Amino acid sequence: MARLGQIAAQFASNIDRYFDAAQRRLGGRFGVRPIRIVAYRGYGTREALYLKGRVLEDNGIRPASENDTLWDNLVNMIKRFTSREVPGARVLARFDGLEREVTADREGFFEVWIEPHRPLPADVLWHRIGLELLAPRFAGGAPVRATGEVYVPPPGAQYGVISDIDDTVIRTSATDWLRMMRIVFLGNAHTRLPFEGVAAFYRALHAGVSGAARNPLLYVSSSAWNLYDVLCEFFQLHAIPIGPVLFLRDWGLTVDRLVSSGHRSHKLKTIRKMLDLYADLSFILIGDSGQEDPEIYYELIGLYPKRILAVYIRNVSRGLKRPEAIRALAEKVVAAGSTLILADNTVPLAEHAAAQGWISPAALPEIRFEKKADEAAPTPIEQVLGEAKKAEGPTVVVEGPTPAVTESAVESGAIEKALEVGDSKTEKPPTVIVEGKDEAQVEK
């Protein structure tokens, strides 16, 4: 698999070099296409706002449509990964009478921190920062401007949600390199598939049990910034609550970047920064079993034992590839009095959240309905991309009358036994629920 990844990365790197050479022959690095500022959704508090963006030459990509062909999608994706950054560009940021000038790095990225004169209004979630390109400027050219949006959680938020994107919200097949490349390069925002019911579930989490909590949803991914517009279109098409997408990496098109192995440290550092920034909020962590989310969340529960309400892991594989990682996470969850749910569909997660008072029970019918609707037969393009419907597995609860009994059950292999039950009945593993109640809860 690693060898296949290196071959694909080398192919992509050759494409990048070809486009660089062609552009130089057409008249230099800049001036061939207009320059634009891309502003990524930022985050902040009532005292400070953070925004990240990038200065690029315009690659001419327009929003996707349902009628786009596989060739259209491939051409647009190649354009995304061969985007020409503008290193050293100077950008002026404006907010509420304040101005900050920043300089882009060699990949065209820039970052802005702004501290307002006074605390921001509590009833406003999104704050706009104006951006203007100061240099390079071309004689006779129109000013280059953009607007960035920064999210600030409201004081009445019930909790926060930190969610992975790939194979948690959107089907990516990150554990299968060739299939992932087929989905990414031949698909678009219309052909990419959400996990069944995820949009309605995330809307319920955002609304909270009151229906008006406006809880923050923060999305973490190790994909490339080049895919940011695809994600934004996808979230809009499926009515998934928007939120900051945190620190996607710039892959570029070089072998070492495309096969880099910094996923775990990148994600752990990012989530820790959010937990520290929003220290007054508890969080629900949502991820998948396909990469390193169990290991990452294991460390986070140890670092923030009283801050994690629950860990929801979407099982994206038949059987459990890393039972030791899940077992270690389950032990940590039990010790912290939290809950771990390993599921291959959204409904058990939503039912648990409703039972805990984190979402309104009135949201469950919509979540179940949307799950059914999302299970419709795949379109011809989706079939080409390798999407197929599979049977569901049973639900197995690992819970004892006390935390000690539950922990003993986990250590004795209850999770592995549950997986064997699922494999013996269906093609999918079961939903496994590990309830870790603290001593105060047991006494009640």
ABEGO torsion letter per residue (X at the ends): XAAAAAAAAAAAAAAAAAAAAAAAAAGEABGABBBBBBBBBBBEBAABBBBBBBBBBBAGBBBBBAABBAAAAAAAAAAAAABBBBBGBBBBBBBGGBBBBBBBBAAGBBBBBBBBABBBBAABABBBBBBBBAOBBBBGBBBBBBBBBBBBBBAABABBBBBBABGAABBAGAABAAAAAAAAAABBAAABBBBBGAAAAAAAAAAEAAGAAGBBBBBBBABBAAAAAAAAAAAAAAGBBBBBBBGBBBAEBBAAAAABAAAAAAAAAAAAAAAAABAABBBBBBBBAABAAAAAAAAAAAABAAABABBBBBBABBEBABAAAAAAAAAAAAAAGBBBBBBABAAAAAAAAAAAGABBAAAAAAAAAAAAAAABBBBAAAAAAGBBBBBBBBBBBBBBABAAAAAAAAAAGAAAAAAAAAAAABABBBBBBBBBBBAAAAAX
